[in-house]
Amino acid sequence: MFKFKHFNIEDKNAAMKVGTDAVLLGAWVKILDSCSSILDVGAGTGVIALQMAQRSNAEQIDAVEVDGDAYEQTVENFENSDWGDRLFCYHASFIQLVEELEGDEFYDLIICNPPFFSEDYKSNTSQRDQARFQDALPFQDLISGVSKLLSPNGQFSVIIPFSEEQKFIEIAKEHSLYPQHITRVKGHATALIKRSLLSLNSKNIEVIEDELIIEISRHNYTDAYKNLVKDFYLKL
């Protein structure tokens, strides 16, 4: 069990365990006071949805997860939290959910830590491959679906490899979604940029761009990183 300050995550049955990317995204995303509905695409263990419940007053926080074991794990984690009455998980693919909800349901915030390894390499575990590789949910399908479920003034936030940033932005523009804020993440000051945190909506305005460095040295975290995630991690 992974213990956070205000909730716990059991991840023994989930293909992808609790990781830095998910928690970072859940801490970084901006949640407007007017946000009343949130969707977490690819729940995994439900950690991002639970972060949204902790951080916001949104009455409706939904998640969608295609893998059966991960779905059951997410539901269990939701039920064991203080916010079970606001949390719901669909057992479906995102594409199936879009087909079911399109035109009837819209979200003020859609958030996703998507599968993003596009390399040829596959592991020997099909569940892990599905959770981690882009062919399980191509960016094109993700962005197209988001554009159909996002409310007119809603925002879409993701964390992706920096190497995929430009490609992702170009696909988003094809669906009239534009970056508002980009934070590029480095492990330490001299490291290459590893991840891009993106917030997009329908407004084509000047982009805010900044950088986040996680560590000064091994397990010695920067103040910026600690301030971002301190409401979640027990030891920060």
C-alpha positions, 0 to 999 in steps of 0.5 A: 500500500502506498500511503499519502497524507490524506488517502491510501493507494493499494496497487497490487493488482494494477499493471502500472504502480503509483509513479512520479508522473501521475502524482506530479500531474495531479499536483501541477494541474490548475483547478479553477473554482468554477470546475464542477466536473473532472474526468481522469482518463486511464485511472490505473490506481485512481491516484490522480482522481483522488488528488482531484478530490483532495484538491477541489470541490468538484461534485463529479469526479469520474475516471475510466479504466479499460483493464479489469484488475486496474478498474477493480483496484481503482474502485477499491481505492475510491471506496476506501477514501473520504470522497467515495460519494464524489468518485466514479470509475467506468470500466471501458476504453476511453473510445467506448466512453466517448461513444457513450457520453458524446453530446450528453456529458461534458467535463470542465477538466480532463486529465490524463497520464497517457500510455506513451512509450512508442518504441518497438520494445514490448515487455513480456507482460501484456497488462503492462504493455497496454498501460504503458505503450502508445498504441493502447491509446494513440495521441490522436484518439486521446485528443479527438475524444477529449475534444468531444467531452470537454466543456466550452471553457474546459481544460485538458492537462497531460504529462508526456515525454518531452520528445513527443511534445511538439507532435502532441501540440500539432495534433491538438491544434487539429482539434482546436485545442491550444497549449496555455501552460507548458512546464518542462521537467528535468530530474536535476539541473544538468539533466536533459528535459524528460517530461512535458506537463501541458495544459490546453484549452480552446483559446489560442493565446500566448503560452506560459512556459517554465521549467521544473527541476525535481532533485538537487542530488539523489533524494535531495529535492528542490524547493519548487518540487517540494512545494508542488507535491507537499500536500500529498507525500508523507515525507515532504 
